[in-house]
């Protein structure tokens, strides 16, 4: 099988019998090796000693006074957050259960960076064995914010391009022009290419570089890829079989349930739900629509009836897309799910 997303840390975890990932010492050590946690040269002796003790025994209990002994106030706060996150991981049966607990009971100050890393790792597990670059590139939306641009390819058709927002930002200030990145309103991004049938073979060697743009507008394979990611995410975490399909518009006058895949889509969906008239500029921020149907009706909110769940994806006024995959955990019409 072709490897992808090595940076997720998938190789540091161990798959359990039920399909989830065990929290291993190697995975915990990877967090301790992050630049944010490695004590800088000016760190006090107490912080260096704490880091060293955890590297030797990443599961060891840490007494409050060990953190209190750290001289720098920001460093103390960082350690409190990291250790609380570690303890949530250790208390769970799997990485997946830890993520579900964070979504359902609140993150308790867990940094978005750590949540995105969990999503990256869990989605890598859920898509294990996938051989479709369109699915994998669409999956990056779950843990990598995207910058959006529209390129006209004809008088009536445009290519809605999504590129990794972090790369776009990092490349600001370079002088050599690039037509693709210029469309994104930024400077060049080295070897950024649009994912097409001709370039798809290159995805495997660059999956951890995030240097492929996704044509979400005029390439239906991209929207189909995102639909498959949503199906895999729900199947893996909620153990529910669903069918997700891209649609051009909401046809039903009696649409009963929707989930915004990001904050802007949720805001727009709520406004439409209330019957508000939205300006065309706001409507244009909706980038994709999907219907979601459950294979089994047991455990569904009866208010859904036989209607599908609509899923909305949108960009914010800054032309950024930040998917919140936790919305697919908390927002679906399921009853009797753990709180």
N, C-alpha and C positions, 0 to 999 in steps of 0.2 A: 504494500500500500504506500501511496505517496504521502510524505510527511508534510505537515503544515502547522503554523502557529507554535513553534517551539518556545517562543517567548512567553507563552501562557503558563509554563511550568508544568505542563501535563506529564512530562517524563519524571517529575519529582514526586508525583502522587502515585497512589496505587488503587486500581479499580477493585471495588468490593463485589461481593456476590450479587447484590441487587443492582449493580451498575453505577452506583455512586463512587466518589473518590474519597479515599481515606486521607486524613490529615497526617502526613508523615513528618518526621524530623527534618527531612531534606526540604520539604516545602516551607516549614517554619524558618529554617536557616536562610532560605532565599529572601524572605522578608527582612531578616536581620542584616543581610548583605546589601540592602538598598541604600543608595547614597544618603537618603534622608535619615537613616538610622545609624550609619557608621559615624562614631564620634569624630568631629573635626579636630585638627591639631590643638586648638585652644580649649578643648573640652576638659572639664575637671577630672580628677582621679576617680571620683565616685561614678561618673557616667562611663568612663572607660572600663571600670571594673564591672559595672552592671552589664555592659555589652559583652564583655569577655565571658562572664558567668553564663549568660544566655546562649552564647555560641557553643559553649561546652555542654550545656543541658537546656535545649530550647523549650522544654516543657516544665522546667522548674518553677515552683511558686515564687513569686516576688513579693516581699514584704513591703508595705507602704513606706516604711522608713528608708528603704533602698532607693526609691524614687525621690523621696523628699530630700535625700542627701545630694541630689544633683543640683549644682549651683545655679545654672542658667534656667530662668523661669520658662522660656520657650521650650527648652529641651525637656524639662519636667513634664510640661503639658503634652509634648509629643510622645513621651514614654507612657504616660497614662492612657492616651488614646490607643497606642499600639498594643499595649498589654491587655486592654479591655477587648480589643479586636481579637487578639490571640486567644484569650480565654473563651470568647464566643466560639471560635473554631474548635478548640479542644473539648468544649462541652457538647458539641454536636456529634452525631453518628457519622456524618460525612460532610464534605465541603458543600454539597447541595443542601443538606439540612441546615447548615449554618447560614447559608444565603437566604433560605426561606424564613428562618427565624429573624434575620435582620429585616427582611421586608415586612413580615407580619407583625413583629413586635417593636419595630423601630430600630434604627441604626445606632442609637446611643452615641452620636457624634462620630461615627465611623466616616473617615474621609471618602469622598466620591472616588478618589483614585483607587482605594482598596476595594470598593464595591465593583468598579470597572474591572479590576484584576480578577475578582471572583467570577464575574460574568464571562470574561475571556477564558478562564480555566474551565468553567462548567460547560460553556458552549463548545469548547474544543472536545470535551468528553462526549457531549450530545451528538456532535457531527463526526465522531470518529469513523473513519472509513469512507467519508464523503470524497467523491472524485470529481465534483462539479465546481470549477472555479467561480461560476456565477453565484452559487449558493454560499461559498466561503467568502467571497468579496462582499456580498450582501450582509453576511454575518458580522462583518467588521462594524456595521452601524450600531450593533448592540453594545459595543464597548469603546468605540472611537468616534468622537464628534466629527461631523462632516461640514465642509464648506460647499456651497451650492452655486452653480452658474448655469446659464442657459445659452446655448450656442445655436444660432439659426443654421439649419442644414438645407432648408428650402423656403419658399415663400409661405408655406403653411405648416411647416414642421420644425420643431426645435429639439435639440439634444439637451436634456436636463442632466447635468453632470454633477456628481458628488465626488469630492476629493478629500483626503484626510486633512482635517482642519489643523492639526498640530504641525504637519509638514508644511502646509501653506503658510502658517505663521512663522515657522522657523526659517523659511526661505526668504522672508522679507529683507530687502536691502541688497540683494544680489543684482548685478548690473545687466547680465546677459539676458536679453528678452526671450520669452517662451510663449508662443501663441496660446497654448492650453492654459498655462497659469495666468497669463494676462487676462483671459476671460474670467478668471476667478478674482480679478482685481488685485493680484499679488505678483510677486516676482517669481523667477523660475524654481521649479522643483526637479532638479536633476533628471532622472530617468522616468518621470511620471508618464504613463501611457493610459489610454482608455481601454477598458476590458472589452474585447471583441473576440469573435471566433478565431481570428488570426493571431491575437496576442495572448489568448487564454493560456497557452502552454507555458508562458513565462511566469504565471502566478506562483507556481510551486517553488521557484528559486527566490521569490521576493515576498512571500506571504508575511514575513515578519518585518518587512520594510514599509508596508502599507503604501506602496507607490503606484497603485493602479486606481484610476478614476472609474466610477460606475455610471453608466448612462441609464439613469432611472426613467428617463422620459420616453425615448423612442426605441429603446431596446427591450422588448417584452421579457426577454430572458432574465433581465435584472429584477423585474418585479416578481417574476415566478421564483427566482432565487430567494428573495426576501420572504415570500410565502412559505417556502420549504423551511427556512430558518425558524419562522414563527411556529410552524407545526412541530419541528424537532424540539424547540424550547419547551413548549407546553407538554409534549409527550414525555420528555425527560424529567421535568420538575413536578408536574402535576399528575402524570400518569393518565392523561386523557388524550384520546385520539380525536383529532380535529382535522377538518379540511379547510384550507385557506386559499382563496382565489382573488386575484386582482380584478377590480371593477372600475369602470370609467366614472360612475356617479352613483349616488344613492337614489335608487328608483322608488323605493317604498315610501309612501306617505305615512305609513304606520311603522316607522323604524323604532324599535323598542330598546335597543341597547347598543352602546358604542364604547370603544376603548381608544383613547388617544395614546399613540405610541410615544409621545413626547409632550412636554408642557404646552407648547403652542397649539398642537393638535387638540389637546384636552380643552384648552380655552376656546378654540374655534368650535369644537363639537358641542360644548356646553351652550354657547351662544345660539347655535343652530337648533339645539334641543329646546331652547326657550322660545324659539320662533323669531329671533331677532333678525333684522335685515342687516347683512354684513356688506361693507363696501367691497368692490371687486378686488381691490388691492389686498384685502385680508383673505378673500376666497382664493386668490392666486397663490397664497402661501401653502395651501394643501398640495402636497407633492404626489401622494398616492393614497388610494382607497382599496380596502380589501373586505371581503366577507369571510366570516368564520362560522363553520357549522360543526356541531358536535356529533360524533359517531353514535354516542349513547346519550339518552335524555335523562337518565337517572342522576339525581343530585343537581339538576339545573333549577334556577329560579323560575317558578311557573310564569312569571310576568313575561319571560322571553317568548313563550308559546312556540310556534313553529317558525319564528323569524330568525334570520341570521344575526350574528353580532357584527357590527361594522367596525373596522379598524381604520384609523386616520393617521397619516404621517404628514408632518408639516415642518416648514422652516420658520425661524423667528425673523424679526425685521432686519437682523444683521446677516441674513441668508446663511444661517447655521442650522444644522439638524443635530439634536442631541437626544437620541433614543433613550427611553427609560424602560428597559425590559421588565422592571418590577411591576409596571402597570398591567402586564399580562398575567401576573400572579394575583394582584390585588383587585383588578378591575373586571374580571370575567364573571358572568352570572352563575357562580357556583355557590351552593348552600352546604352547610355542614363542614366547610373547610376549617382547619385549625386556625385559631387567631394568633 
